[in-house]
Amino acid sequence: METTVALHQDAPPKPKPGETCNGCGLCCAVTLCPLGRLRFWRTRGPCPALHWDQNATRYVCALATGKWTKRWIAAGKGCDCAYEAEAPG
């Protein structure tokens, strides 16, 4: 099944599986992590906690603010998003 999501034009490219998260936003634009599912009571994205950080030119999670929440969702760890991104056109 094909899914289309819109990401910021300056978002970094999706890293390869296992590479460090770079804030591309693709995973959170498509589905919600366990923390997002509990907070927002839904499974499909985009996650309401996904925000564009203009200064850092990357997406950030508004829920992953503490040590334990970051650890729980493995924020900043290896990319585990099975989706692939392609530019429109």
N, C-alpha and C positions, 0 to 999 in steps of 0.2 A: 504494500500500500504506500502510495506516495503522499508525503506531507509537505506542505509549503509553509514556511515561516519567514517573517521579515526581520532582519537584523540590521543594526546600525552599519552604515557603509564603511565606517572606520574600524569595525570590530576585527580583531586578529583572526587569522585563518584557524580553522579547527585543527588541533594537534592530532597526531597519530595516536592510536590506542596505546595507553601506558605512558605516554609523554606527559609532562607536567601540565596541569590546567593553566590556560593562559587567559581565561575570561572571555572566550569567544561567544558564549551564551547559547550555543545551539542546543545543548542538552536541556537546559531550563526553559527554552522557548518551545520545546516539543512536549516535555513531560515534567512532572513534579517529583522531587526527591521525597523520601519518607517524612522528613520534617515539614516540607511544603504540603504534603498530603494531610498530615494531622492538623496543620494550621488553617488550611483553606478548604478542606473537605472536598477535594477533587483530585483526579489523577492526570488529566491532560493539560498541557500548557497552552499558552505561555504562563509561567508561574508569576503571580502578582508580586513576588518578592524580587524578581529580576529587574535590576536597574542599571542604566548606562552611566558610567562614571566618565564624564568628559575629560577631566584632568588626567586620569590614568589610561584613557582610551581603551576601556575594557568593560565588560559586564561584571557586576558584583551582586551578591545576594544580601538582601536586607535582613534575612533571618540568621545568617551565619555571622553573628557579631561577637559571640563568646567562644572561649576555648572548647567547651564541650559541644556546642552546636556545630562548630567547624569540624571537629573530629567525627561527630556522628554522621555527617554527610560527606566526609572525606574531601572537604573544600580545599582546593589547591593541590590535590594529589593527582595521581595518574588519570588520564582521560579514560572513561569507561563508556562513552557515548557511542552507540552502535550506528548512529545516523551519519551520513556523509553530506557535506555541504557542497552546493554548486552555485555559481553566480547566475543571476537571471540573464536571460537573453538567449 
